[in-house]
Amino acid sequence: MTCTTPAQAAAPQSACELMYSGNIETYAMTCSEPGEPMFGGFATWRNIPVKFDQVDTQNKTVTFSNYLRLTPNTEASPFENNIEVGLYAEKTGKTTQTYGPRWTELGNSGGKTKAITAGVNPSVPDGRNHTYMLMRKSSGDQWDVLYDFNTVGSTTDQLKVIPGSTNRIDTGMELLGHQYTDVPEIANRMQFMDGNNTWRQVATKNTATIVTLPACSTTNKPPNCLNTKLADATSFSQWTVSKPRTAITSTLQNRKILGMLPTLGDTHNGVDQSKLQACMENEPDRCLDDVPGLAECVRTHRVCNTSGLTSEPAIALKGAAEAGSESIRQRAASAFNVATADIEITAAVEGSSGEGEKVWDVQSTHSTPGLRDTGKLFKGFHATYSAKSGEFLEACWGDMCKE
């Protein structure tokens, strides 16, 4: 993509440390301030095969996430309303786990998060490239969330974009229970859209990093170390991270692609679909420049990728997930920081026909920080999980549950 020199800004090191310095989570994050208004954020990486130890961790929450976060207005605080979209995995039993993309909005009145099920194998660790994008709507202050260049959701409680270096774009990896987790190399590529509708890389000098475990070495050994690298010296071209579980960890296993790409027509909404699929496989961060019609399609918020129109059911990666009511109750209690006794759980069916997916419906009226602890408490939450696989489907907390 076209890369030009951004306006003068500075690496938001203190904000990054405040945001990602928790003692419970493990982080390998970047935080960037372009120093000008942002109207879009874009990141891409492959669906890597995250592995968890097959041991009983009943009293511990073990999760992996790799995401893009955009905070449109940080004038008052680095913790202001923001949008997050990325790839997530959770250890749900001794031999089971869930895996897949989702997006989250944090607002003044609460928050919401929703699993993404559209596209080619979103919940399969097949090494396929996927793209994650946030685009401000053509009017107003809200944003669209795009996955593989198609819109999958929209925000309702984001702040106004204003001039000056009052925004931040972050990307990287977060772990909970890192000692049980093996993460092969992830190549995060990230860009932002400026006021001229041009996608650009952030200047490296305007990017801060925070890594909360020591670098792997002969003295700092797995599982209590991280491998990270920011390239290059001039502009943010790639943030590479991995978290080995043992001293021998493959960095090539995330390159294998399973299955064939779907056969597509020539164009859709002006986008050359064959060129788009080839670009997605080889160099997705170049697609907006290299695929005829794609940049205009994305800018005008249309369906741009026909392979992303299909949906898949939630799946478990290994065996039958432990999706009993008490297992789900414990997971929800841990995720929302609410006592298990204060949670109601019932069986339900999604869809008005009564023939949809069977789910566990989980609710509480007690105070919760939601799925992201920003120092605020909200009244109540509502979440659903697949009864078949245990996969998290969606949730809301606070007044966003009234939408």
N, C-alpha and C positions, 0 to 999 in steps of 0.2 A: 504494500500500500504506500501511498505518497507520504513521505515523512518530512516535515518542515520543523524549523526551530520554534519551540513554544515560547510564550511570553515568560518573562522572568518570574520565577517562583522559588520555592525552597523545599527540600526534603522534609516532610512532616514527621520527623523522628519522635518528638514528644507525643504527638497524637497517636502514632502507631504503637508506641509503648503503652499508652493508656488503654488503647483498644484491645491489644493482643498480648497482655502480660499476665494473664491469669495463672494462678498456681495449680489449677486443676487441669485445664486444657494445655495441650502442646501445640505451638504455632510455628509455622515457617511462612511468614506473610510479607508482602510488599505493600506499601502505602505511597500513593503518588498524588501530588498537587500540580496540575499543569499550569496554574496561575492565570486561568481564563475560564469563562463559562464552558461547561461541558453539556452537550446535547445528546450524547450517546456513549456507551461503554461496550467493549467487545473483547471476548476472550475465547480461547480454544485450547483443547487438550484431548488426549485419547481416553477411551474407556479402559482404564488399566485394571488388572486383576488383583484387587485388594484381598489379602488373606488374613484370617484371624486364627489364633491358637484354638484348637479343639479341646478346651478345658472349661470347667464350670466356673462362670463368672456371675453367678446369680445376684450378688450384691454389688456388682459394678456395672456401670454403663460403658460400653466400648463402641466408639464410633469413629468414622473417617469422614472428612468432608474436604472438598477442594472447590473453591467458589470465587466468583467475581462479586464484589460489593461496590455499589456506587452511592455516595452520600452527596446529593445535589447541593446542599447548603450547610456549611459547617460554621457559619458566622458566629453562632452562639455557643456551639459545643462540637467536639469531634464525634459525639454520640448522637447527633441529630438523626432525624428520620432517614431511613435508607432502604435500599433494595438489594437483595442477595439472590444469586442464581448459581447453581453448581451441581456437583455430583456427590452423592452421599451413600455411605454403607454403614450398617449397624450389625453388631453381633447380637443375635436374638436368642440363642441357645447354645448348647455345648458344640453342636455341629452344624448350626444353621445361621444364615445371615440374610439381610435384605440389601438391595443395591439399586441405585437409580438416581436420575436427576430430579430436582425440584426447585421452586423459587419461593422467596419469603419477602414480605413487606413489613417493616417496622415503622409505626406511625405514632402520633400523639395519643390516639385513643385506643391503641392496642396493636395487634398484628395478625397476620394471616400467612399461611404457607400451604403449598399445593404441590403434589407430585406431578411430574411431567411424564405422560405415557405415550405421547405421539412421536412418530419418527421411526427410523430404522434401528431396532435393537437398543433403545435407550437404557434398558435395565440388564444388558448383557455385557460382561467384561471381555469383549471380543477385540479390543485394541482399535476400534473404529474411532475416527475423529468426530467430535461434535462441537458445535459452536454455541456460545452463550452471549446474549446481547441485551442491552437496555437502551431504549430509544425514547426520548421525550416526545410526547404527542404533539401534533401540529398546532394545537391551541391549548392553552391552560398550562398547569404545572404538573400534570401526571405523566406517567411513563408506561410504555408497553414493554413486556418481557418477551423476548424471542429466543427460540431454541431451534437450531439448525435453520435459521433465517425465516421461521414462521412464528407469528404471534401466538403465545400460549397463555397470556394473562395481562392484566393492567392494574396499576396502582390506584389508590383512592385517597391517600393521606400523605403525599410528599410536599416538600416546601418549594417555594419559588426559586428558580435559577437566577442569580444576580451576578453582576460583574465583579471582577477581582478574584483573588485566589481563595474563594470561600467554598470550595468543594474538594472531594477526595475520591480517588478510585483505587480499590485494593484488590489484590488477588493472591491466592496461595492456599496452603494446606493447614487444616486444624484436626487434631486428634484428641480423643478422650480414651484413656486406657492404652497409651502408645506401646506399653510393654507387651501387649498381646497382638500387635498389629504389624504386618509386613506390607509396605507400600513400594512397588517398583517405581522407577523414575517417571516423573510427570513433567512434561515440557509445557509450561504455561506461557502462552503468548497473549499480550494484552495491548489494546489501543483505545483511544477516545475520539469522539467526534467534536470538532470545534464549531464556532458560529458560522463558518462558511460551508458546513456540511462536508468537511474533509476529515477523513480518518487519519489519525497520526499516532505515532509512538510518543510516549512521554520521555522527556529528557532524563537520562540516568541521574543527573545531579538533583533532580526534583523527586527522586524516589528514595524512600527509606525502607529498611528491612528490619524484621525482628525474627529471630530464631531462638526458641526457648530451650533447646537442648544443645549440647556442644557438638561441634563437627566430628564426624566419625574419623577415628585415627587408631594408632596402635595402643594409645592410652584410653581413648574414649570409644568403647566398643558397643555394638548392638546388644540389646535393643534400646539403649539409652543414648542415642546419638542420631543426628540428621545429616544428610548430604544436601547442600544447597549451592546454587550458582546463579548470579545475575549477569546476563549478557545484553548489551555490550557496554563499553566505556562511555559511549556517547548517548545512546537511546535504549529504552527498555525494549529489547527484542525478545527475551525469553527468561523466565524464572524457572529454573529446574530444581525439583525437590525429590527426595526419596527418604524413606524411613525403613532401613533394613531391620529384620527381626533377628537374623543371625549374621555371622561374618560373611557368608556366601549367599548373595542375593542376585538374581538375574536382573539385568537392566534391559534385556531384549525381549522378554516375554510379553511386553505390552505392544509389540509391533505386529503380532499375528492377527490377521483379519479373518473372521469366520463368515462363510456365506458369500453369496454374490450380491452385487448391487442390483436393485430392481431395474427392469427395462422401462425407459421413460420416453415420452414424446419429445419433440424438438424444442418447443418453447412453451412457457406458461407465464402469463402476465409479463411478457417481454423477456423472460429469463431463459437462457439456453440451458436446458435441464441436463443434457449429457455433459456439457462442460462444467456445470455446477457439481455433479457427482464426482467427476474426475478431480476437480479442485479440492473438494471436501476430503478426498482420500489422501491427496499429496501435500497440499499446502493451504489449508483453510483460511489462514490469516491473510492470504492474498486474494481470496475469492471476490471481495467487493471491488477490487481493481481489475481482476482478470476475467471475470465471467460477464459476458455482455448482458446488460439489463438488470443485474442483481442490485447494484447500488441504488438505482432509481426505484426498483420495486420495494426495497427495504425502506427507503426514505418516504415512500407513499403508503407504507403500512399495508401492503397486500400480501396474499399468499405467494411465496417465492420459491418454495421447494416442494414439489409434488410428492417426493418420497417421504416427506414428514407429515402427510395427512392421515396415515393409518395409525391406529392405536394398538397397544398390546396390553394384555392383562398383567397385573402385578405378579411377579414370580419370586420364588425363593431360590437361592443359588445352590444350596446343598440339602438334599433330603426334604422332608416335610417340616416346615417351620412350626415352631411351638407357638401356635396362635390361640391357645386356650384363653379364657377370659381373665384368669388370674395373672397369666404371663403378660397380657396386654395391659392390665391394670398396673402392674409393677413398672412396666416401661413408661406408661403415661405419667405415673407419679414421679418417676425420676426425671423425665423430660421437662415437666412443667413445675417441678419443685412443689408438689402438693402431696399431702399425706394420703396413703392408699385408702384410709377410712373415709376420706372426704371426696372420693371419686365414685360416680355411678357408671356402670357399664351394662349395656344391653345389646342383644343381637338385633340386627336390622338388615334391610335389603335396599341397596341404592337403586333409584329409579322409581317412577310412579307406576310402572306396569306390574311390579312385584316379581319380575323375572330377571332383575339385575344381579350384581355381585353381592354376595353376603358379606356383611361388614360387622365389626364391633364398633358401636357408637359409645364414645367415652365423654363424660361431662363432669364439671365441677363448678360450684358457685364461689369457691374460696379464692383468695388472692393468689396471683401467680405472676412471675416475671415474663411468662410466655416462653417461647423456645430460645430466645436470646435475652440474657440478663443485662439490661441497660441501666439498672439502678431504679427502674420504675416498677410499680406493681399495678396489676389490672384485675378487675373483678371477673373471675371465671374463665373457663376455656371449653371448647368443644372440638373433639378430634375423632377421626375415623381411621380404622385399620382394616385391611383385608382379613376376613375370617379364614380364607383358604391358605394364604401365604404368610400372613403377619405383616405384610408390607404397609408402611405408613402411607396414607392417601392424602389427607388434608387436615388442616386445623385452623382455628381462629382463637383469639383471646381478647378480653376487654370488649369495647364497643364495636370492634370490627365484626363481632359475631352477630350484630344486628343487621348487617348488610344483606 
